[in-house]
Amino acid sequence: MNKLALILCLTLLLFNTAMAQQTPPGQLDGSWNGTLQAGGNKITIVFHLSSTESGQLTATMDIPLQGVKGMAIPEAELTRDSLYLRIPYGGIEYAGKRTGPESIKGHWKQSGMAFPLALTKGIAAEVRRPQTPAKPYPYQEQEVTVENKAAGITLAGTLTIPEGKGRHPAVILFTGSGTQDRDMTLMGHKPFLVLADHLTRQGFAVLRLDDRGAGKSGGNAMLATTQDFTSDAQAAYTFLKSHQSVNPRKVGLLGISEGALIASSVAATNKDVAFVVLLAGSAMPGVELLVQQNEALYKKGGIPEETLQKLLKLRRAQFETAATEVDVYAASQKIRALEQEAKAGMTEQEIKQLQLSPEAENAIVAQLSLPWARHFLAYDPAPALRQLKMPVLALNGSKDLQVAAAANLSATEKALKAAGNKRNTIKELPGLNHIFQTADTGLPGEYATIEETMAPVALETISAWMKEVVK
């Protein structure tokens, strides 16, 4: 997934209605849930409230689809029939009015914008994810550690091994951008658990790892770039080739989104890689990819063309600054100046449509100052692709709004042709989104509402191709 996506901040404002009678201490104890709808996203929030013997209210918060559980809320207060919750360091506030024994009404505020939210007492209904496999599995599962000696860190993960004697063909899975666990857990989905289960049942040993700084892996993800994650991937490849249950001549690499860049980079420097699977992989420079991504997402969101072009001009200039300006502080100052200059040429309505608030300005400056963003924007995947001689499968979904299928598959095919690679398969899978779900709009906010974790056609296409190339 895209690291430049903004982190959601949550705030609720009190309705301006008259106070009702005093709510006795302890009456709000328990769980309260509601669904926030904003920017095409539906996100379930759960607050857990409890009172001490002295009547002091304490609270925690869950955001199930974002993997947030038990987040402490430092400031919790009940005043008559109104509830106030605040997380000062995150800029998060809540204020809601009790309207019945099991209902609270309020507003949720983010970046200067308020959204209505209704809370109901009780735990939110569990999200259905029918493809998530359940134990016992018909194969072996091992907890493993991989040493990246060059980086001085240890990575943790899971190796699944098919039943039966002998050495098996194998594959390593590389996650997309963001700090991901070994299952690539996203909005209640576990795509890599589903994929690893499917491939292991098809006869492949599968290694999947927590990214550095995630799960049980060491390292600091905030300071890492794609190049650092490639170093981790190289360590994983070296580890898997030497495993007693693996055929070292039949070890392949599979990556999704940024993971596809990592897979191609490792394969470019290891000519003995048996095969490469690129899922939603980019084949164009980072600046071009993210400008294209912004255009697709904002168009789908209904932004008028004239307004959209103003935004794209701004973002391209900011991305190019981040990619080329060596001094981080100088880059941040230029990025902020570009934002302010662009807003000066927009109407109030355009600024509101594009949500260009002061908070959003601070966020884009901070994000484009991160080592990962600066490296990613400057990176061109084509040179690595032009070195791949082994079998390559490249798949994109036709409804992918983050890595456009037509443009990137075409660029991938061009790069492989330049490599003289005649053992490649390039496919666009109709109706699938960036994470290979059967989708309606393709918007990221839809990922959570789709029960399917990965379309069967994608799973079957991958496994059938892999079995063919390792015969």
C-alpha angles and dihedrals in degrees: 000000000000114000090201091065108116118253110243115245118196130215134162124199126205118251111243095242131125120279117255127207122311116281108225117236112271095025092107094045113130137046126321124189138186140161122242118208115199135141093357091307128119112200125177116219124194124194119195112204130188137165129223122225089264091055096255111150119227127186146185132187135221127196100184098188091053095045093247112146130169096357106178117240105207097197120047124161138170115202113181101304097340126098123208123189125176137181100186098187091055097042088241124146136167130193121169138165122229109235100174143354091284105020138079127180125203147123134267117218129202129170091347094313127112127212126188117246131182119202125206125194114252141049117304117252112269114258112246116235102168096177095060104112121235128214141284093066122199090236142050122278122198132185107225140180126213122203117217096193093178090060096034094234138117121225123205127209152133129272117197117198126193119240116262138066127282134045118310133211109255145197137196120218119217119197129225126255122306127055101301133181122227092272092049087235109205129167092336093314125113103198096171093049089053092045095045091049091050095047094045090053086053092057105269128125105227129202120195124173140195107250116249107283093020132099110336096340122110129227136072114277093189091068096039129103133195086268090059092049088050088056089054090049091052090054089051092051092051090049096049095047090059096047113119093228095052132084101230092207092057105051116129137181129231125186136172124212106326086006088065089058089051093048093051092046093053092045091050090062097037109058091183093068104125098215144340129222116197114195115189088340123171122231098183134077116281096249092054092045095052095044088051090047093051091049094051095046096045093045090053088049090059100250111162114254097242092051091044092054090055090053094046091051089052095046094047091053091047093046092049090050092052091047098048110026107093096198110075095205093049090049092051091051092050092047091053093046090051091052093050093045092051093049090051087063095049133083121244088251092054092049089051093046091052093042092231096167125157088256091053090049091054090048096053091047091051094046095048090050093060117106091234094055095045092050095043094051091051095045123104114196095195098086092056092046090052089062098055113111098160125087111292129194115194118188132178132171117240090229095050107132095178100054108021109228103215098046097043098041089050091050091047092051091049092052093048091048088054087053090055088242110160095167098078134116119201118190138171110205111213119237098007126125133216094289093041100256121142098258143189105203102002091228115144091237088066095061092083096049095053113089093203113089098192127000114251090230089061093047092048094045091053097045096043091051093046093050090051096052096048096050 
